[in-house]
């Protein structure tokens, strides 16, 4: 099981810092990281990630520049590109595949792509080795979850974590920390979802403190840390320092 799935905002603190951040993540033994493409209207993001995206955009971190900055990087965990649909459609599937080929990106997490809405676009990217991560919201019924997991299929145990996991949204609303996350319904949700598939689960939205991260790991899932990490990096803290205590279970 991947012990932690960190979220980084590309271009914050800078695109030049990205190779070292990815190298540090790999040195910590992480199998994958989420990398956000800065977007001007990030509807799923809370204030911390919105501010990070706006800072990155002001520094010139366009989708094209982000993907170009990843070219040739090998000292990195697998990257899951966290994005909205419109920047991908503007590039088009053919150009997107060309740009992704020399990068460590192994999957896409498109937060505003309704399931089944762009089947040809999704199928073309999946065939090229860039599957879409299944998103399972608190409102997704178990029947619907089975359908989503079947139609965004698990490539199997030989595939990397980045291409296999399903993302369990811990609560409704936007990303962020400090909102009194109740772990009991998350525990019940993970327990209901685990029997549906052999694929790993990652749980995100609102996790930050070591105790919550430990609780998610004990459920057999991978915790995602986003807003808290992005804020600490923006304040000048190093990635290794920020994640060290969060990779050790809080007993």
C-alpha positions as a Markdown table, in Angstrom:
| # | Residue | x | y | z |
|---|---|---|---|---|
| 1 | Unk | 0.0 | 0.0 | 0.0 |
| 2 | Unk | 1.2 | 3.5 | -0.8 |
| 3 | Unk | 1.6 | 5.2 | 2.6 |
| 4 | Unk | 0.7 | 8.7 | 1.5 |
| 5 | Unk | -0.4 | 10.5 | -1.7 |
| 6 | Unk | 0.7 | 14.1 | -1.5 |
| 7 | Unk | -0.7 | 16.8 | -3.7 |
| 8 | Unk | 1.5 | 19.5 | -5.1 |
| 9 | Unk | 0.4 | 22.5 | -7.1 |
| 10 | Unk | 2.6 | 22.9 | -10.2 |
| 11 | Unk | 4.2 | 26.3 | -10.3 |
| 12 | Unk | 3.9 | 27.0 | -6.6 |
| 13 | Unk | 6.3 | 27.9 | -5.3 |
| 14 | Unk | 7.8 | 27.8 | -8.8 |
| 15 | Unk | 8.1 | 25.5 | -11.9 |
| 16 | Unk | 11.9 | 25.5 | -11.3 |
| 17 | Unk | 11.3 | 23.9 | -7.9 |
| 18 | Unk | 9.3 | 21.1 | -9.3 |
| 19 | Unk | 12.1 | 18.6 | -10.2 |
| 20 | Unk | 13.5 | 18.8 | -6.6 |
| 21 | Unk | 10.1 | 18.4 | -5.0 |
| 22 | Unk | 9.5 | 15.3 | -7.1 |
| 23 | Unk | 13.0 | 14.0 | -6.3 |
| 24 | Unk | 12.4 | 14.5 | -2.6 |
| 25 | Unk | 9.1 | 12.7 | -2.8 |
| 26 | Unk | 10.8 | 9.7 | -4.5 |
| 27 | Unk | 13.5 | 9.7 | -1.8 |
| 28 | Unk | 10.8 | 9.4 | 0.8 |
| 29 | Unk | 9.7 | 6.1 | -0.8 |
| 30 | Unk | 6.4 | 7.4 | -2.2 |
| 31 | Unk | 5.0 | 5.6 | -5.2 |
| 32 | Unk | 2.9 | 8.5 | -6.6 |
| 33 | Unk | 2.1 | 12.1 | -6.2 |
| 34 | Unk | -0.8 | 14.2 | -7.4 |
| 35 | Unk | 0.3 | 17.3 | -9.4 |
| 36 | Unk | -2.3 | 20.0 | -9.9 |
| 37 | Unk | -2.5 | 21.9 | -13.2 |
| 38 | Unk | -3.2 | 25.5 | -12.1 |
| 39 | Unk | -6.7 | 26.6 | -13.2 |
| 40 | Unk | -8.3 | 30.0 | -13.1 |
| 41 | Unk | -11.7 | 28.7 | -11.8 |
| 42 | Unk | -10.9 | 25.7 | -9.6 |
| 43 | Unk | -14.5 | 24.9 | -8.5 |
| 44 | Unk | -13.5 | 21.9 | -6.4 |
| 45 | Unk | -10.6 | 23.6 | -4.6 |
| 46 | Unk | -10.8 | 25.4 | -1.2 |
| 47 | Unk | -9.1 | 28.7 | -0.5 |
| 48 | Unk | -5.5 | 27.3 | 0.0 |
| 49 | Unk | -5.4 | 25.5 | -3.3 |
| 50 | Unk | -7.2 | 28.4 | -5.1 |
| 51 | Unk | -4.5 | 30.8 | -3.8 |
| 52 | Unk | -1.7 | 28.4 | -4.9 |
| 53 | Unk | -3.2 | 28.1 | -8.4 |
| 54 | Unk | -3.5 | 31.9 | -8.7 |
| 55 | Unk | 0.1 | 32.4 | -7.6 |
| 56 | Unk | 1.3 | 29.8 | -10.1 |
| 57 | Unk | -0.7 | 31.3 | -13.0 |
| 58 | Unk | 0.7 | 34.7 | -12.1 |
| 59 | Unk | 4.2 | 33.2 | -12.4 |
| 60 | Unk | 3.4 | 31.9 | -15.9 |
| 61 | Unk | 2.5 | 28.3 | -15.1 |
| 62 | Unk | 0.2 | 27.5 | -18.0 |
| 63 | Unk | -0.8 | 23.9 | -18.7 |
| 64 | Unk | 1.7 | 23.8 | -21.6 |
| 65 | Unk | 4.6 | 25.1 | -19.6 |
| 66 | Unk | 3.8 | 22.7 | -16.7 |
| 67 | Unk | 3.9 | 19.7 | -19.0 |
| 68 | Unk | 7.0 | 21.0 | -20.7 |
| 69 | Unk | 8.7 | 21.4 | -17.3 |
| 70 | Unk | 8.1 | 17.7 | -16.6 |
| 71 | Unk | 9.8 | 16.6 | -19.8 |
| 72 | Unk | 12.7 | 14.3 | -19.2 |
| 73 | Unk | 12.2 | 14.0 | -15.4 |
| 74 | Unk | 13.0 | 10.5 | -14.2 |
| 75 | Unk | 13.9 | 11.0 | -10.6 |
| 76 | Unk | 10.3 | 11.1 | -9.5 |
| 77 | Unk | 7.4 | 9.0 | -8.3 |
| 78 | Unk | 4.6 | 8.3 | -10.8 |
| 79 | Unk | 2.6 | 11.5 | -11.3 |
| 80 | Unk | -1.1 | 11.7 | -11.3 |
| 81 | Unk | -2.1 | 14.9 | -13.1 |
| 82 | Unk | -4.9 | 16.6 | -11.2 |
| 83 | Unk | -6.8 | 18.8 | -13.6 |
| 84 | Unk | -10.0 | 20.2 | -14.9 |
| 85 | Unk | -11.4 | 19.0 | -18.3 |
| 86 | Unk | -11.2 | 22.2 | -20.3 |
| 87 | Unk | -7.4 | 22.6 | -20.4 |
| 88 | Unk | -7.2 | 19.0 | -21.7 |
| 89 | Unk | -9.8 | 19.5 | -24.4 |
| 90 | Unk | -8.1 | 22.7 | -25.5 |
| 91 | Unk | -4.9 | 20.7 | -26.1 |
| 92 | Unk | -6.7 | 17.8 | -27.7 |
| 93 | Unk | -5.9 | 14.1 | -27.2 |
| 94 | Unk | -3.2 | 13.9 | -29.8 |
| 95 | Unk | -1.2 | 16.8 | -28.5 |
| 96 | Unk | -1.7 | 15.8 | -24.9 |
| 97 | Unk | -0.3 | 12.3 | -25.6 |
| 98 | Unk | 2.7 | 13.9 | -27.3 |
| 99 | Unk | 3.3 | 16.2 | -24.3 |
| 100 | Unk | 2.9 | 13.4 | -21.7 |
| 101 | Unk | 5.1 | 10.8 | -23.4 |
| 102 | Unk | 8.4 | 12.1 | -22.0 |
| 103 | Unk | 7.1 | 12.9 | -18.5 |
| 104 | Unk | 6.5 | 10.8 | -15.3 |
| 105 | Unk | 2.7 | 11.3 | -15.7 |
| 106 | Unk | 1.0 | 7.9 | -15.5 |
| 107 | Unk | -2.7 | 8.8 | -14.9 |
| 108 | Unk | -5.2 | 11.7 | -15.0 |
| 109 | Unk | -7.6 | 12.8 | -12.3 |
| 110 | Unk | -10.2 | 15.1 | -13.9 |
| 111 | Unk | -12.4 | 16.5 | -11.2 |
| 112 | Unk | -15.1 | 17.9 | -13.4 |
| 113 | Unk | -15.4 | 15.2 | -16.0 |
| 114 | Unk | -18.8 | 13.5 | -15.5 |
| 115 | Unk | -18.6 | 9.8 | -15.7 |
| 116 | Unk | -19.3 | 8.7 | -19.3 |
| 117 | Unk | -19.3 | 12.3 | -20.8 |
| 118 | Unk | -16.2 | 12.1 | -23.0 |
| 119 | Unk | -15.9 | 8.3 | -23.8 |
| 120 | Unk | -13.8 | 8.7 | -26.9 |
| 121 | Unk | -11.4 | 11.2 | -25.4 |
| 122 | Unk | -11.1 | 9.0 | -22.3 |
| 123 | Unk | -10.7 | 5.8 | -24.2 |
| 124 | Unk | -7.9 | 7.3 | -26.4 |
| 125 | Unk | -5.9 | 8.4 | -23.4 |
| 126 | Unk | -6.4 | 5.1 | -21.6 |
| 127 | Unk | -5.2 | 3.2 | -24.6 |
| 128 | Unk | -2.1 | 5.4 | -24.6 |
| 129 | Unk | -1.4 | 4.6 | -21.0 |
| 130 | Unk | -3.1 | 7.5 | -19.3 |
| 131 | Unk | -6.2 | 6.2 | -17.5 |
| 132 | Unk | -8.6 | 8.4 | -15.7 |
| 133 | Unk | -8.7 | 7.9 | -11.9 |
| 134 | Unk | -12.2 | 6.8 | -10.7 |
| 135 | Unk | -13.8 | 9.3 | -8.3 |
| 136 | Unk | -16.2 | 8.0 | -5.7 |
| 137 | Unk | -18.1 | 10.8 | -3.9 |
| 138 | Unk | -20.0 | 10.4 | -0.7 |
| 139 | Unk | -23.2 | 10.5 | -2.7 |
| 140 | Unk | -22.1 | 7.7 | -5.1 |
| 141 | Unk | -24.2 | 4.7 | -4.5 |
| 142 | Unk | -22.5 | 1.3 | -4.2 |
| 143 | Unk | -24.3 | 0.2 | -7.5 |
| 144 | Unk | -23.0 | 3.3 | -9.2 |
| 145 | Unk | -19.5 | 2.7 | -7.7 |
| 146 | Unk | -19.5 | -0.8 | -9.2 |
| 147 | Unk | -20.3 | 0.6 | -12.6 |
| 148 | Unk | -17.6 | 3.3 | -12.4 |
| 149 | Unk | -15.0 | 0.8 | -11.3 |
| 150 | Unk | -16.0 | -1.6 | -14.1 |
| 151 | Unk | -15.9 | 1.0 | -16.8 |
| 152 | Unk | -12.7 | 2.6 | -15.6 |
| 153 | Unk | -11.1 | -0.8 | -15.2 |
| 154 | Unk | -8.3 | -1.9 | -12.9 |
| 155 | Unk | -5.3 | -2.6 | -15.2 |
| 156 | Unk | -4.2 | -5.3 | -12.7 |
| 157 | Unk | -1.7 | -5.9 | -9.9 |
| 158 | Unk | 1.2 | -5.6 | -12.3 |
| 159 | Unk | 0.3 | -1.9 | -13.0 |
| 160 | Unk | 1.6 | 0.9 | -10.8 |
| 161 | Unk | -0.4 | 2.4 | -7.9 |
| 162 | Unk | -1.0 | 5.6 | -9.9 |
| 163 | Unk | -2.9 | 3.7 | -12.6 |
| 164 | Unk | -4.9 | 1.4 | -10.3 |
| 165 | Unk | -6.2 | 3.4 | -7.3 |
| 166 | Unk | -9.7 | 4.8 | -7.0 |
| 167 | Unk | -10.1 | 8.2 | -5.2 |
| 168 | Unk | -12.7 | 8.2 | -2.4 |
| 169 | Unk | -13.9 | 11.7 | -1.6 |
| 170 | Unk | -14.1 | 12.0 | 2.2 |
| 171 | Unk | -16.8 | 14.6 | 2.3 |
| 172 | Unk | -18.9 | 16.9 | 0.2 |
| 173 | Unk | -17.6 | 20.4 | -0.5 |
| 174 | Unk | -14.2 | 21.8 | -1.5 |
| 175 | Unk | -10.7 | 20.8 | -0.5 |
| 176 | Unk | -9.3 | 22.2 | 2.7 |
| 177 | Unk | -8.3 | 21.5 | 6.3 |
| 178 | Unk | -9.5 | 22.3 | 9.8 |
| 179 | Unk | -13.1 | 21.5 | 9.1 |
| 180 | Unk | -13.6 | 18.9 | 11.9 |
| 181 | Unk | -13.5 | 15.8 | 9.7 |
| 182 | Unk | -15.5 | 12.9 | 11.2 |
| 183 | Unk | -13.6 | 9.7 | 10.5 |
| 184 | Unk | -16.5 | 7.4 | 11.4 |
| 185 | Unk | -18.5 | 7.7 | 8.2 |
| 186 | Unk | -15.2 | 7.5 | 6.2 |
| 187 | Unk | -14.4 | 4.2 | 8.0 |
| 188 | Unk | -17.9 | 2.9 | 7.0 |
| 189 | Unk | -17.5 | 4.1 | 3.5 |
| 190 | Unk | -14.1 | 2.5 | 2.9 |
| 191 | Unk | -15.4 | -0.8 | 4.5 |
| 192 | Unk | -18.3 | -0.7 | 2.0 |
| 193 | Unk | -16.1 | 0.0 | -1.0 |
| 194 | Unk | -13.2 | -2.4 | -0.4 |
| 195 | Unk | -15.2 | -5.5 | -1.3 |
| 196 | Unk | -16.2 | -4.1 | -4.7 |
| 197 | Unk | -12.7 | -4.3 | -6.2 |
| 198 | Unk | -9.2 | -5.5 | -5.6 |
| 199 | Unk | -7.9 | -2.1 | -6.6 |
| 200 | Unk | -6.3 | 0.2 | -3.9 |
| 201 | Unk | -8.3 | 3.1 | -2.5 |
| 202 | Unk | -7.0 | 6.6 | -1.7 |
| 203 | Unk | -9.0 | 8.9 | 0.6 |
| 204 | Unk | -8.8 | 12.7 | 0.3 |
| 205 | Unk | -10.4 | 16.0 | 1.1 |
| 206 | Unk | -9.7 | 17.4 | 4.6 |
| 207 | Unk | -6.9 | 15.2 | 5.9 |
| 208 | Unk | -3.8 | 16.7 | 7.3 |
| 209 | Unk | -2.8 | 15.7 | 10.9 |
| 210 | Unk | -0.8 | 12.5 | 11.5 |
| 211 | Unk | -3.6 | 10.9 | 13.6 |
| 212 | Unk | -6.1 | 11.2 | 10.7 |
| 213 | Unk | -3.6 | 9.9 | 8.2 |
| 214 | Unk | -2.8 | 6.9 | 10.4 |
| 215 | Unk | -6.5 | 6.2 | 10.8 |
| 216 | Unk | -7.0 | 6.0 | 7.0 |
| 217 | Unk | -4.0 | 3.7 | 6.6 |
| 218 | Unk | -5.4 | 1.4 | 9.3 |
| 219 | Unk | -8.5 | 1.1 | 7.1 |
| 220 | Unk | -6.3 | -0.3 | 4.3 |
| 221 | Unk | -6.4 | 2.9 | 2.3 |
| 222 | Unk | -3.9 | 5.6 | 1.3 |
| 223 | Unk | -4.5 | 9.0 | 2.7 |
| 224 | Unk | -4.2 | 12.1 | 0.5 |
| 225 | Unk | -2.7 | 15.3 | 1.9 |
| 226 | Unk | -3.2 | 18.5 | -0.1 |
| 227 | Unk | -4.1 | 21.8 | 1.3 |
| 228 | Unk | -2.0 | 21.5 | 4.5 |
| 229 | Unk | 1.1 | 20.5 | 2.5 |
| 230 | Unk | 0.6 | 23.2 | -0.2 |
| 231 | Unk | 0.3 | 25.8 | 2.5 |
| 232 | Unk | 3.5 | 24.6 | 4.3 |
| 233 | Unk | 5.5 | 24.6 | 1.1 |
| 234 | Unk | 4.3 | 28.1 | 0.3 |
| 235 | Unk | 5.6 | 29.2 | 3.7 |
| 236 | Unk | 9.0 | 27.9 | 2.8 |
| 237 | Unk | 9.0 | 24.5 | 4.6 |
| 238 | Unk | 10.7 | 21.7 | 2.7 |
| 239 | Unk | 8.8 | 18.7 | 1.4 |
| 240 | Unk | 10.8 | 16.1 | 3.4 |
| 241 | Unk | 10.3 | 18.1 | 6.6 |
| 242 | Unk | 6.6 | 18.6 | 5.9 |
| 243 | Unk | 6.0 | 14.9 | 5.2 |
| 244 | Unk | 8.4 | 13.1 | 7.7 |
| 245 | Unk | 6.0 | 13.0 | 10.6 |
| 246 | Unk | 3.0 | 12.2 | 8.4 |
| 247 | Unk | 4.7 | 9.0 | 7.0 |
| 248 | Unk | 5.0 | 7.6 | 10.6 |
| 249 | Unk | 1.9 | 6.2 | 12.1 |
| 250 | Unk | 0.6 | 8.2 | 15.1 |
| 251 | Unk | -0.1 | 5.6 | 17.8 |
